[in-house]
Amino acid sequence: MAKSIEQTIKQCRHCSKKTVHHRASSKTGLIMFLVHIVLTIVTAGVWLVLLLIWMLLNTKIGGWSCQECGK
């Protein structure tokens, strides 16, 4: 999966300024979506369960960081 950077403007909790916040994310394309659908059908749903577990274990919760203070 390709890595990308998401950006948004938010009010920072630490420095109390409205700044650009960023986080790393992984985006998948249509082909990978179709591969996951085919694997889910072929394995009778087992692939979907494994994929959900993998996604939960690898999800970074609250990954936004302020460009000014870094928190």
PQR file with spaces between the fields and no chain letter, atoms N, CA, C, O and H, PARSE charges and radii, in Angstrom:
ATOM       1  N    MET     1       0.826   -1.179    0.000 -0.4000 1.5000
ATOM       2  CA   MET     1       0.000    0.000    0.000 -0.0000 2.0000
ATOM       3  C    MET     1       0.876    1.250    0.000  0.5500 1.7000
ATOM       4  O    MET     1       1.925    1.307    0.641 -0.5500 1.4000
ATOM       5  N    ALA     2       0.418    2.212   -0.719 -0.4000 1.5000
ATOM       6  CA   ALA     2       1.163    3.461   -0.820 -0.0000 2.0000
ATOM       7  C    ALA     2       0.901    4.333    0.391  0.5500 1.7000
ATOM       8  O    ALA     2      -0.210    4.362    0.920 -0.5500 1.4000
ATOM       9  H    ALA     2      -0.434    2.166   -1.240  0.4000 1.0000
ATOM      10  N    LYS     3       1.913    5.031    0.818 -0.4000 1.5000
ATOM      11  CA   LYS     3       1.774    5.967    1.935 -0.0000 2.0000
ATOM      12  C    LYS     3       1.488    7.352    1.388  0.5500 1.7000
ATOM      13  O    LYS     3       2.010    7.742    0.344 -0.5500 1.4000
ATOM      14  H    LYS     3       2.816    5.007    0.388  0.4000 1.0000
ATOM      15  N    SER     4       0.666    8.083    2.095 -0.4000 1.5000
ATOM      16  CA   SER     4       0.371    9.456    1.707 -0.0000 2.0000
ATOM      17  C    SER     4       0.268   10.299    2.970  0.5500 1.7000
ATOM      18  O    SER     4       0.134    9.775    4.076 -0.5500 1.4000
ATOM      19  H    SER     4       0.242    7.767    2.943  0.4000 1.0000
ATOM      20  N    ILE     5       0.332   11.601    2.787 -0.4000 1.5000
ATOM      21  CA   ILE     5       0.226   12.540    3.897 -0.0000 2.0000
ATOM      22  C    ILE     5      -1.087   13.295    3.760  0.5500 1.7000
ATOM      23  O    ILE     5      -1.365   13.890    2.719 -0.5500 1.4000
ATOM      24  H    ILE     5       0.441   12.027    1.888  0.4000 1.0000
ATOM      25  N    GLU     6      -1.895   13.268    4.820 -0.4000 1.5000
ATOM      26  CA   GLU     6      -3.135   14.039    4.853 -0.0000 2.0000
ATOM      27  C    GLU     6      -2.880   15.308    5.652  0.5500 1.7000
ATOM      28  O    GLU     6      -2.150   15.288    6.643 -0.5500 1.4000
ATOM      29  H    GLU     6      -1.669   12.784    5.666  0.4000 1.0000
ATOM      30  N    GLN     7      -3.478   16.406    5.224 -0.4000 1.5000
ATOM      31  CA   GLN     7      -3.337   17.675    5.929 -0.0000 2.0000
ATOM      32  C    GLN     7      -4.701   18.304    6.162  0.5500 1.7000
ATOM      33  O    GLN     7      -5.615   18.163    5.349 -0.5500 1.4000
ATOM      34  H    GLN     7      -4.071   16.423    4.419  0.4000 1.0000
ATOM      35  N    THR     8      -4.820   18.998    7.280 -0.4000 1.5000
ATOM      36  CA   THR     8      -6.032   19.743    7.591 -0.0000 2.0000
ATOM      37  C    THR     8      -5.671   20.893    8.531  0.5500 1.7000
ATOM      38  O    THR     8      -4.626   20.869    9.182 -0.5500 1.4000
ATOM      39  H    THR     8      -4.078   19.113    7.940  0.4000 1.0000
ATOM      40  N    ILE     9      -6.524   21.874    8.593 -0.4000 1.5000
ATOM      41  CA   ILE     9      -6.310   22.981    9.514 -0.0000 2.0000
ATOM      42  C    ILE     9      -7.195   22.752   10.730  0.5500 1.7000
ATOM      43  O    ILE     9      -8.411   22.603   10.614 -0.5500 1.4000
ATOM      44  H    ILE     9      -7.373   21.894    8.064  0.4000 1.0000
ATOM      45  N    LYS    10      -6.555   22.727   11.910 -0.4000 1.5000
ATOM      46  CA   LYS    10      -7.254   22.467   13.167 -0.0000 2.0000
ATOM      47  C    LYS    10      -6.745   23.398   14.250  0.5500 1.7000
ATOM      48  O    LYS    10      -5.680   24.004   14.127 -0.5500 1.4000
ATOM      49  H    LYS    10      -5.567   22.848   12.004  0.4000 1.0000
ATOM      50  N    GLN    11      -7.525   23.497   15.308 -0.4000 1.5000
ATOM      51  CA   GLN    11      -7.100   24.201   16.513 -0.0000 2.0000
ATOM      52  C    GLN    11      -6.250   23.235   17.339  0.5500 1.7000
ATOM      53  O    GLN    11      -6.729   22.171   17.731 -0.5500 1.4000
ATOM      54  H    GLN    11      -8.390   23.005   15.408  0.4000 1.0000
ATOM      55  N    CYS    12      -5.004   23.595   17.604 -0.4000 1.5000
ATOM      56  CA   CYS    12      -4.105   22.730   18.366 -0.0000 2.0000
ATOM      57  C    CYS    12      -4.453   22.795   19.856  0.5500 1.7000
ATOM      58  O    CYS    12      -4.668   23.877   20.402 -0.5500 1.4000
ATOM      59  H    CYS    12      -4.615   24.460   17.286  0.4000 1.0000
ATOM      60  N    ARG    13      -4.506   21.635   20.504 -0.4000 1.5000
ATOM      61  CA   ARG    13      -4.810   21.569   21.931 -0.0000 2.0000
ATOM      62  C    ARG    13      -3.629   22.037   22.782  0.5500 1.7000
ATOM      63  O    ARG    13      -3.819   22.520   23.898 -0.5500 1.4000
ATOM      64  H    ARG    13      -4.332   20.756   20.060  0.4000 1.0000
ATOM      65  N    HIS    14      -2.424   21.896   22.260 -0.4000 1.5000
ATOM      66  CA   HIS    14      -1.232   22.205   23.051 -0.0000 2.0000
ATOM      67  C    HIS    14      -0.799   23.660   22.928  0.5500 1.7000
ATOM      68  O    HIS    14      -0.544   24.319   23.936 -0.5500 1.4000
ATOM      69  H    HIS    14      -2.270   21.504   21.353  0.4000 1.0000
ATOM      70  N    CYS    15      -0.714   24.164   21.700 -0.4000 1.5000
ATOM      71  CA   CYS    15      -0.232   25.540   21.523 -0.0000 2.0000
ATOM      72  C    CYS    15      -1.375   26.538   21.318  0.5500 1.7000
ATOM      73  O    CYS    15      -1.126   27.737   21.186 -0.5500 1.4000
ATOM      74  H    CYS    15      -0.921   23.628   20.881  0.4000 1.0000
ATOM      75  N    SER    16      -2.609   26.068   21.291 -0.4000 1.5000
ATOM      76  CA   SER    16      -3.824   26.898   21.184 -0.0000 2.0000
ATOM      77  C    SER    16      -3.860   27.795   19.951  0.5500 1.7000
ATOM      78  O    SER    16      -4.476   28.860   19.971 -0.5500 1.4000
ATOM      79  H    SER    16      -2.812   25.095   21.398  0.4000 1.0000
ATOM      80  N    LYS    17      -3.197   27.361   18.875 -0.4000 1.5000
ATOM      81  CA   LYS    17      -3.219   28.101   17.616 -0.0000 2.0000
ATOM      82  C    LYS    17      -3.955   27.283   16.563  0.5500 1.7000
ATOM      83  O    LYS    17      -4.024   26.057   16.649 -0.5500 1.4000
ATOM      84  H    LYS    17      -2.696   26.496   18.858  0.4000 1.0000
ATOM      85  N    LYS    18      -4.493   27.961   15.590 -0.4000 1.5000
ATOM      86  CA   LYS    18      -5.110   27.287   14.455 -0.0000 2.0000
ATOM      87  C    LYS    18      -4.003   27.066   13.429  0.5500 1.7000
ATOM      88  O    LYS    18      -3.553   28.010   12.780 -0.5500 1.4000
ATOM      89  H    LYS    18      -4.437   28.957   15.521  0.4000 1.0000
ATOM      90  N    THR    19      -3.565   25.815   13.286 -0.4000 1.5000
ATOM      91  CA   THR    19      -2.418   25.504   12.436 -0.0000 2.0000
ATOM      92  C    THR    19      -2.714   24.319   11.524  0.5500 1.7000
ATOM      93  O    THR    19      -3.749   23.663   11.639 -0.5500 1.4000
ATOM      94  H    THR    19      -3.930   25.048   13.813  0.4000 1.0000
ATOM      95  N    VAL    20      -1.792   24.068   10.632 -0.4000 1.5000
ATOM      96  CA   VAL    20      -1.874   22.903    9.755 -0.0000 2.0000
ATOM      97  C    VAL    20      -1.475   21.678   10.568  0.5500 1.7000
ATOM      98  O    VAL    20      -0.445   21.681   11.241 -0.5500 1.4000
ATOM      99  H    VAL    20      -0.951   24.601   10.539  0.4000 1.0000
ATOM     100  N    HIS    21      -2.282   20.647   10.504 -0.4000 1.5000
ATOM     101  CA   HIS    21      -1.990   19.367   11.140 -0.0000 2.0000
ATOM     102  C    HIS    21      -1.828   18.329   10.037  0.5500 1.7000
ATOM     103  O    HIS    21      -2.473   18.419    8.992 -0.5500 1.4000
ATOM     104  H    HIS    21      -3.119   20.644    9.957  0.4000 1.0000
ATOM     105  N    HIS    22      -0.968   17.348   10.272 -0.4000 1.5000
ATOM     106  CA   HIS    22      -0.745   16.321    9.250 -0.0000 2.0000
ATOM     107  C    HIS    22      -0.638   14.947    9.898  0.5500 1.7000
ATOM     108  O    HIS    22      -0.343   14.820   11.086 -0.5500 1.4000
ATOM     109  H    HIS    22      -0.445   17.276   11.121  0.4000 1.0000
ATOM     110  N    ARG    23      -0.882   13.936    9.098 -0.4000 1.5000
ATOM     111  CA   ARG    23      -0.721   12.545    9.532 -0.0000 2.0000
ATOM     112  C    ARG    23      -0.437   11.687    8.317  0.5500 1.7000
ATOM     113  O    ARG    23      -0.840   12.009    7.199 -0.5500 1.4000
ATOM     114  H    ARG    23      -1.121   14.039    8.133  0.4000 1.0000
ATOM     115  N    ALA    24       0.255   10.601    8.550 -0.4000 1.5000
ATOM     116  CA   ALA    24       0.531    9.632    7.490 -0.0000 2.0000
ATOM     117  C    ALA    24      -0.654    8.685    7.382  0.5500 1.7000
ATOM     118  O    ALA    24      -1.245    8.305    8.393 -0.5500 1.4000
ATOM     119  H    ALA    24       0.583   10.339    9.457  0.4000 1.0000
ATOM     120  N    SER    25      -0.995    8.312    6.184 -0.4000 1.5000
ATOM     121  CA   SER    25      -2.083    7.351    5.991 -0.0000 2.0000
ATOM     122  C    SER    25      -1.741    6.468    4.807  0.5500 1.7000
ATOM     123  O    SER    25      -0.863    6.781    4.002 -0.5500 1.4000
ATOM     124  H    SER    25      -0.515    8.620    5.362  0.4000 1.0000
ATOM     125  N    SER    26      -2.443    5.377    4.722 -0.4000 1.5000
ATOM     126  CA   SER    26      -2.241    4.485    3.585 -0.0000 2.0000
ATOM     127  C    SER    26      -3.519    4.467    2.763  0.5500 1.7000
ATOM     128  O    SER    26      -4.612    4.255    3.289 -0.5500 1.4000
ATOM     129  H    SER    26      -3.156    5.122    5.375  0.4000 1.0000
ATOM     130  N    LYS    27      -3.371    4.685    1.512 -0.4000 1.5000
ATOM     131  CA   LYS    27      -4.512    4.703    0.596 -0.0000 2.0000
ATOM     132  C    LYS    27      -4.374    3.517   -0.354  0.5500 1.7000
ATOM     133  O    LYS    27      -3.280    3.211   -0.826 -0.5500 1.4000
ATOM     134  H    LYS    27      -2.483    4.858    1.085  0.4000 1.0000
ATOM     135  N    THR    28      -5.476    2.868   -0.623 -0.4000 1.5000
ATOM     136  CA   THR    28      -5.463    1.772   -1.581 -0.0000 2.0000
ATOM     137  C    THR    28      -6.304    2.153   -2.787  0.5500 1.7000
ATOM     138  O    THR    28      -7.239    2.947   -2.684 -0.5500 1.4000
ATOM     139  H    THR    28      -6.365    3.117   -0.239  0.4000 1.0000
ATOM     140  N    GLY    29      -5.967    1.593   -3.898 -0.4000 1.5000
ATOM     141  CA   GLY    29      -6.682    1.888   -5.121 -0.0000 2.0000
ATOM     142  C    GLY    29      -7.812    0.911   -5.377  0.5500 1.7000
ATOM     143  O    GLY    29      -8.082    0.018   -4.575 -0.5500 1.4000
ATOM     144  H    GLY    29      -5.207    0.948   -3.981  0.4000 1.0000
ATOM     145  N    LEU    30      -8.455    1.097   -6.494 -0.4000 1.5000
ATOM     146  CA   LEU    30      -9.583    0.254   -6.887 -0.0000 2.0000
ATOM     147  C    LEU    30      -9.154   -1.193   -7.102  0.5500 1.7000
ATOM     148  O    LEU    30      -9.898   -2.116   -6.775 -0.5500 1.4000
ATOM     149  H    LEU    30      -8.236    1.823   -7.146  0.4000 1.0000
ATOM     150  N    ILE    31      -7.961   -1.394   -7.650 -0.4000 1.5000
ATOM     151  CA   ILE    31      -7.507   -2.769   -7.928 -0.0000 2.0000
ATOM     152  C    ILE    31      -7.338   -3.546   -6.625  0.5500 1.7000
ATOM     153  O    ILE    31      -7.738   -4.707   -6.540 -0.5500 1.4000
ATOM     154  H    ILE    31      -7.356   -0.644   -7.916  0.4000 1.0000
ATOM     155  N    MET    32      -6.747   -2.913   -5.607 -0.4000 1.5000
ATOM     156  CA   MET    32      -6.582   -3.619   -4.331 -0.0000 2.0000
ATOM     157  C    MET    32      -7.937   -3.882   -3.672  0.5500 1.7000
ATOM     158  O    MET    32      -8.116   -4.910   -3.018 -0.5500 1.4000
ATOM     159  H    MET    32      -6.421   -1.970   -5.676  0.4000 1.0000
ATOM     160  N    PHE    33      -8.878   -2.976   -3.838 -0.4000 1.5000
ATOM     161  CA   PHE    33     -10.223   -3.191   -3.319 -0.0000 2.0000
ATOM     162  C    PHE    33     -10.846   -4.426   -3.975  0.5500 1.7000
ATOM     163  O    PHE    33     -11.449   -5.258   -3.297 -0.5500 1.4000
ATOM     164  H    PHE    33      -8.733   -2.142   -4.370  0.4000 1.0000
ATOM     165  N    LEU    34     -10.696   -4.538   -5.283 -0.4000 1.5000
ATOM     166  CA   LEU    34     -11.239   -5.694   -6.000 -0.0000 2.0000
ATOM     167  C    LEU    34     -10.537   -6.989   -5.592  0.5500 1.7000
ATOM     168  O    LEU    34     -11.177   -8.036   -5.491 -0.5500 1.4000
ATOM     169  H    LEU    34     -10.206   -3.863   -5.833  0.4000 1.0000
ATOM     170  N    VAL    35      -9.232   -6.923   -5.360 -0.4000 1.5000
ATOM     171  CA   VAL    35      -8.493   -8.108   -4.904 -0.0000 2.0000
ATOM     172  C    VAL    35      -9.025   -8.565   -3.552  0.5500 1.7000
ATOM     173  O    VAL    35      -9.208   -9.763   -3.334 -0.5500 1.4000
ATOM     174  H    VAL    35      -8.712   -6.072   -5.442  0.4000 1.0000
ATOM     175  N    HIS    36      -9.274   -7.632   -2.647 -0.4000 1.5000
ATOM     176  CA   HIS    36      -9.807   -7.997   -1.338 -0.0000 2.0000
ATOM     177  C    HIS    36     -11.211   -8.593   -1.452  0.5500 1.7000
ATOM     178  O    HIS    36     -11.540   -9.530   -0.725 -0.5500 1.4000
ATOM     179  H    HIS    36      -9.125   -6.659   -2.824  0.4000 1.0000
ATOM     180  N    ILE    37     -12.030   -8.071   -2.341 -0.4000 1.5000
ATOM     181  CA   ILE    37     -13.376   -8.626   -2.554 -0.0000 2.0000
ATOM     182  C    ILE    37     -13.288  -10.053   -3.086  0.5500 1.7000
ATOM     183  O    ILE    37     -13.983  -10.943   -2.597 -0.5500 1.4000
ATOM     184  H    ILE    37     -11.762   -7.310   -2.932  0.4000 1.0000
ATOM     185  N    VAL    38     -12.440  -10.270   -4.080 -0.4000 1.5000
ATOM     186  CA   VAL    38     -12.282  -11.624   -4.656 -0.0000 2.0000
ATOM     187  C    VAL    38     -11.763  -12.590   -3.602  0.5500 1.7000
ATOM     188  O    VAL    38     -12.277  -13.703   -3.485 -0.5500 1.4000
ATOM     189  H    VAL    38     -11.875   -9.547   -4.477  0.4000 1.0000
ATOM     190  N    LEU    39     -10.754  -12.188   -2.833 -0.4000 1.5000
ATOM     191  CA   LEU    39     -10.220  -13.071   -1.793 -0.0000 2.0000
ATOM     192  C    LEU    39     -11.264  -13.371   -0.718  0.5500 1.7000
ATOM     193  O    LEU    39     -11.305  -14.483   -0.193 -0.5500 1.4000
ATOM     194  H    LEU    39     -10.336  -11.285   -2.929  0.4000 1.0000
ATOM     195  N    THR    40     -12.095  -12.405   -0.389 -0.4000 1.5000
ATOM     196  CA   THR    40     -13.155  -12.628    0.595 -0.0000 2.0000
ATOM     197  C    THR    40     -14.156  -13.654    0.072  0.5500 1.7000
ATOM     198  O    THR    40     -14.600  -14.525    0.820 -0.5500 1.4000
ATOM     199  H    THR    40     -12.062  -11.501   -0.816  0.4000 1.0000
ATOM     200  N    ILE    41     -14.511  -13.558   -1.199 -0.4000 1.5000
ATOM     201  CA   ILE    41     -15.467  -14.504   -1.793 -0.0000 2.0000
ATOM     202  C    ILE    41     -14.853  -15.896   -1.900  0.5500 1.7000
ATOM     203  O    ILE    41     -15.494  -16.887   -1.550 -0.5500 1.4000
ATOM     204  H    ILE    41     -14.151  -12.850   -1.807  0.4000 1.0000
ATOM     205  N    VAL    42     -13.610  -15.975   -2.384 -0.4000 1.5000
ATOM     206  CA   VAL    42     -12.952  -17.276   -2.583 -0.0000 2.0000
ATOM     207  C    VAL    42     -12.727  -18.000   -1.257  0.5500 1.7000
ATOM     208  O    VAL    42     -12.859  -19.222   -1.192 -0.5500 1.4000
ATOM     209  H    VAL    42     -13.090  -15.170   -2.669  0.4000 1.0000
ATOM     210  N    THR    43     -12.392  -17.265   -0.206 -0.4000 1.5000
ATOM     211  CA   THR    43     -12.120  -17.904    1.090 -0.0000 2.0000
ATOM     212  C    THR    43     -13.348  -17.948    1.993  0.5500 1.7000
ATOM     213  O    THR    43     -13.226  -18.245    3.182 -0.5500 1.4000
ATOM     214  H    THR    43     -12.285  -16.272   -0.258  0.4000 1.0000
ATOM     215  N    ALA    44     -14.505  -17.664    1.460 -0.4000 1.5000
ATOM     216  CA   ALA    44     -15.778  -17.718    2.195 -0.0000 2.0000
ATOM     217  C    ALA    44     -15.770  -16.816    3.430  0.5500 1.7000
ATOM     218  O    ALA    44     -16.303  -17.188    4.475 -0.5500 1.4000
ATOM     219  H    ALA    44     -14.604  -17.423    0.494  0.4000 1.0000
ATOM     220  N    GLY    45     -15.165  -15.634    3.309 -0.4000 1.5000
ATOM     221  CA   GLY    45     -15.196  -14.660    4.381 -0.0000 2.0000
ATOM     222  C    GLY    45     -14.015  -14.692    5.332  0.5500 1.7000
ATOM     223  O    GLY    45     -13.852  -13.774    6.135 -0.5500 1.4000
ATOM     224  H    GLY    45     -14.732  -15.332    2.460  0.4000 1.0000
ATOM     225  N    VAL    46     -13.189  -15.720    5.262 -0.4000 1.5000
ATOM     226  CA   VAL    46     -12.042  -15.825    6.161 -0.0000 2.0000
ATOM     227  C    VAL    46     -11.077  -14.663    5.925  0.5500 1.7000
ATOM     228  O    VAL    46     -10.535  -14.098    6.875 -0.5500 1.4000
ATOM     229  H    VAL    46     -13.321  -16.466    4.609  0.4000 1.0000
ATOM     230  N    TRP    47     -10.865  -14.311    4.660 -0.4000 1.5000
ATOM     231  CA   TRP    47      -9.957  -13.216    4.335 -0.0000 2.0000
ATOM     232  C    TRP    47     -10.433  -11.901    4.946  0.5500 1.7000
ATOM     233  O    TRP    47      -9.617  -11.114    5.426 -0.5500 1.4000
ATOM     234  H    TRP    47     -11.305  -14.771    3.888  0.4000 1.0000
ATOM     235  N    LEU    48     -11.733  -11.654    4.935 -0.4000 1.5000
ATOM     236  CA   LEU    48     -12.273  -10.418    5.498 -0.0000 2.0000
ATOM     237  C    LEU    48     -11.995  -10.321    6.992  0.5500 1.7000
ATOM     238  O    LEU    48     -11.638   -9.251    7.486 -0.5500 1.4000
ATOM     239  H    LEU    48     -12.396  -12.293    4.545  0.4000 1.0000
ATOM     240  N    VAL    49     -12.154  -11.417    7.711 -0.4000 1.5000
ATOM     241  CA   VAL    49     -11.875  -11.434    9.148 -0.0000 2.0000
ATOM     242  C    VAL    49     -10.402  -11.128    9.395  0.5500 1.7000
ATOM     243  O    VAL    49     -10.077  -10.314   10.260 -0.5500 1.4000
ATOM     244  H    VAL    49     -12.444  -12.286    7.310  0.4000 1.0000
ATOM     245  N    LEU    50      -9.505  -11.774    8.644 -0.4000 1.5000
ATOM     246  CA   LEU    50      -8.070  -11.529    8.796 -0.0000 2.0000
ATOM     247  C    LEU    50      -7.714  -10.092    8.431  0.5500 1.7000
ATOM     248  O    LEU    50      -6.882   -9.471    9.092 -0.5500 1.4000
ATOM     249  H    LEU    50      -9.769  -12.435    7.942  0.4000 1.0000
ATOM     250  N    LEU    51      -8.332   -9.570    7.395 -0.4000 1.5000
ATOM     251  CA   LEU    51      -8.069   -8.202    6.973 -0.0000 2.0000
ATOM     252  C    LEU    51      -8.513   -7.197    8.039  0.5500 1.7000
ATOM     253  O    LEU    51      -7.797   -6.234    8.314 -0.5500 1.4000
ATOM     254  H    LEU    51      -9.008  -10.076    6.858  0.4000 1.0000
ATOM     255  N    LEU    52      -9.669   -7.409    8.632 -0.4000 1.5000
ATOM     256  CA   LEU    52     -10.151   -6.515    9.690 -0.0000 2.0000
ATOM     257  C    LEU    52      -9.250   -6.551   10.921  0.5500 1.7000
ATOM     258  O    LEU    52      -8.973   -5.512   11.520 -0.5500 1.4000
ATOM     259  H    LEU    52     -10.251   -8.191    8.409  0.4000 1.0000
ATOM     260  N    ILE    53      -8.794   -7.744   11.299 -0.4000 1.5000
ATOM     261  CA   ILE    53      -7.868   -7.862   12.429 -0.0000 2.0000
ATOM     262  C    ILE    53      -6.573   -7.126   12.119  0.5500 1.7000
ATOM     263  O    ILE    53      -6.059   -6.399   12.968 -0.5500 1.4000
ATOM     264  H    ILE    53      -9.019   -8.588   10.812  0.4000 1.0000
ATOM     265  N    TRP    54      -6.038   -7.305   10.914 -0.4000 1.5000
ATOM     266  CA   TRP    54      -4.802   -6.636   10.510 -0.0000 2.0000
ATOM     267  C    TRP    54      -4.972   -5.116   10.524  0.5500 1.7000
ATOM     268  O    TRP    54      -4.082   -4.392   10.969 -0.5500 1.4000
ATOM     269  H    TRP    54      -6.456   -7.897   10.224  0.4000 1.0000
ATOM     270  N    MET    55      -6.117   -4.637   10.035 -0.4000 1.5000
ATOM     271  CA   MET    55      -6.360   -3.201   10.003 -0.0000 2.0000
ATOM     272  C    MET    55      -6.465   -2.627   11.421  0.5500 1.7000
ATOM     273  O    MET    55      -5.954   -1.538   11.683 -0.5500 1.4000
ATOM     274  H    MET    55      -6.840   -5.225    9.673  0.4000 1.0000
ATOM     275  N    LEU    56      -7.113   -3.338   12.322 -0.4000 1.5000
ATOM     276  CA   LEU    56      -7.247   -2.868   13.701 -0.0000 2.0000
ATOM     277  C    LEU    56      -5.898   -2.820   14.416  0.5500 1.7000
ATOM     278  O    LEU    56      -5.632   -1.893   15.182 -0.5500 1.4000
ATOM     279  H    LEU    56      -7.528   -4.222   12.109  0.4000 1.0000
ATOM     280  N    LEU    57      -5.052   -3.813   14.169 -0.4000 1.5000
ATOM     281  CA   LEU    57      -3.751   -3.847   14.823 -0.0000 2.0000
ATOM     282  C    LEU    57      -2.792   -2.794   14.277  0.5500 1.7000
ATOM     283  O    LEU    57      -1.882   -2.366   14.986 -0.5500 1.4000
ATOM     284  H    LEU    57      -5.268   -4.566   13.547  0.4000 1.0000
ATOM     285  N    ASN    58      -2.979   -2.371   13.035 -0.4000 1.5000
ATOM     286  CA   ASN    58      -2.057   -1.436   12.401 -0.0000 2.0000
ATOM     287  C    ASN    58      -2.595   -0.018   12.301  0.5500 1.7000
ATOM     288  O    ASN    58      -1.961    0.830   11.673 -0.5500 1.4000
ATOM     289  H    ASN    58      -3.719   -2.718   12.459  0.4000 1.0000
ATOM     290  N    THR    59      -3.738    0.262   12.898 -0.4000 1.5000
ATOM     291  CA   THR    59      -4.320    1.594   12.836 -0.0000 2.0000
ATOM     292  C    THR    59      -3.691    2.479   13.898  0.5500 1.7000
ATOM     293  O    THR    59      -3.642    2.120   15.074 -0.5500 1.4000
ATOM     294  H    THR    59      -4.253   -0.427   13.408  0.4000 1.0000
ATOM     295  N    LYS    60      -3.215    3.629   13.476 -0.4000 1.5000
ATOM     296  CA   LYS    60      -2.668    4.600   14.417 -0.0000 2.0000
ATOM     297  C    LYS    60      -3.805    5.521   14.837  0.5500 1.7000
ATOM     298  O    LYS    60      -4.353    6.254   14.014 -0.5500 1.4000
ATOM     299  H    LYS    60      -3.254    3.921   12.520  0.4000 1.0000
ATOM     300  N    ILE    61      -4.151    5.484   16.096 -0.4000 1.5000
ATOM     301  CA   ILE    61      -5.268    6.271   16.598 -0.0000 2.0000
ATOM     302  C    ILE    61      -4.767    7.666   16.980  0.5500 1.7000
ATOM     303  O    ILE    61      -3.772    7.800   17.692 -0.5500 1.4000
ATOM     304  H    ILE    61      -3.706    4.889   16.765  0.4000 1.0000
ATOM     305  N    GLY    62      -5.455    8.689   16.509 -0.4000 1.5000
ATOM     306  CA   GLY    62      -5.100   10.061   16.849 -0.0000 2.0000
ATOM     307  C    GLY    62      -3.759   10.482   16.281  0.5500 1.7000
ATOM     308  O    GLY    62      -2.953   11.086   16.988 -0.5500 1.4000
ATOM     309  H    GLY    62      -6.263    8.580   15.931  0.4000 1.0000
ATOM     310  N    GLY    63      -3.510   10.180   15.035 -0.4000 1.5000
ATOM     311  CA   GLY    63      -2.221   10.428   14.430 -0.0000 2.0000
ATOM     312  C    GLY    63      -1.968   11.838   13.951  0.5500 1.7000
ATOM     313  O    GLY    63      -0.938   12.086   13.325 -0.5500 1.4000
ATOM     314  H    GLY    63      -4.165    9.689   14.460  0.4000 1.0000
ATOM     315  N    TRP    64      -2.863   12.774   14.216 -0.4000 1.5000
ATOM     316  CA   TRP    64      -2.680   14.147   13.761 -0.0000 2.0000
ATOM     317  C    TRP    64      -1.598   14.814   14.605  0.5500 1.7000
ATOM     318  O    TRP    64      -1.582   14.661   15.826 -0.5500 1.4000
ATOM     319  H    TRP    64      -3.701   12.573   14.725  0.4000 1.0000
ATOM     320  N    SER    65      -0.698   15.551   13.962 -0.4000 1.5000
ATOM     321  CA   SER    65       0.300   16.313   14.706 -0.0000 2.0000
ATOM     322  C    SER    65       0.366   17.737   14.164  0.5500 1.7000
ATOM     323  O    SER    65       0.235   17.977   12.963 -0.5500 1.4000
ATOM     324  H    SER    65      -0.711   15.676   12.970  0.4000 1.0000
ATOM     325  N    CYS    66       0.572   18.667   15.086 -0.4000 1.5000
ATOM     326  CA   CYS    66       0.603   20.088   14.769 -0.0000 2.0000
ATOM     327  C    CYS    66       1.917   20.443   14.080  0.5500 1.7000
ATOM     328  O    CYS    66       2.977   19.969   14.487 -0.5500 1.4000
ATOM     329  H    CYS    66       0.678   18.472   16.061  0.4000 1.0000
ATOM     330  N    GLN    67       1.854   21.263   13.053 -0.4000 1.5000
ATOM     331  CA   GLN    67       3.047   21.679   12.332 -0.0000 2.0000
ATOM     332  C    GLN    67       3.877   22.671   13.160  0.5500 1.7000
ATOM     333  O    GLN    67       5.090   22.765   12.970 -0.5500 1.4000
ATOM     334  H    GLN    67       0.992   21.648   12.722  0.4000 1.0000
ATOM     335  N    GLU    68       3.239   23.408   14.071 -0.4000 1.5000
ATOM     336  CA   GLU    68       3.946   24.394   14.890 -0.0000 2.0000
ATOM     337  C    GLU    68       4.678   23.748   16.076  0.5500 1.7000
ATOM     338  O    GLU    68       5.886   23.931   16.232 -0.5500 1.4000
ATOM     339  H    GLU    68       2.254   23.332   14.224  0.4000 1.0000
ATOM     340  N    CYS    69       3.956   23.002   16.899 -0.4000 1.5000
ATOM     341  CA   CYS    69       4.565   22.468   18.122 -0.0000 2.0000
ATOM     342  C    CYS    69       4.952   20.988   18.005  0.5500 1.7000
ATOM     343  O    CYS    69       5.696   20.475   18.842 -0.5500 1.4000
ATOM     344  H    CYS    69       2.975   22.854   16.772  0.4000 1.0000
ATOM     345  N    GLY    70       4.456   20.307   16.981 -0.4000 1.5000
ATOM     346  CA   GLY    70       4.809   18.895   16.781 -0.0000 2.0000
ATOM     347  C    GLY    70       4.008   17.910   17.612  0.5500 1.7000
ATOM     348  O    GLY    70       4.267   16.708   17.554 -0.5500 1.4000
ATOM     349  H    GLY    70       3.852   20.723   16.301  0.4000 1.0000
ATOM     350  N    LYS    71       3.044   18.388   18.380 -0.4000 1.5000
ATOM     351  CA   LYS    71       2.234   17.483   19.212 -0.0000 2.0000
ATOM     352  C    LYS    71       0.851   17.334   18.673  0.5500 1.7000
ATOM     353  O    LYS    71       0.038   16.610   19.250 -0.5500 1.4000
ATOM     354  H    LYS    71       2.833   19.364   18.427  0.4000 1.0000
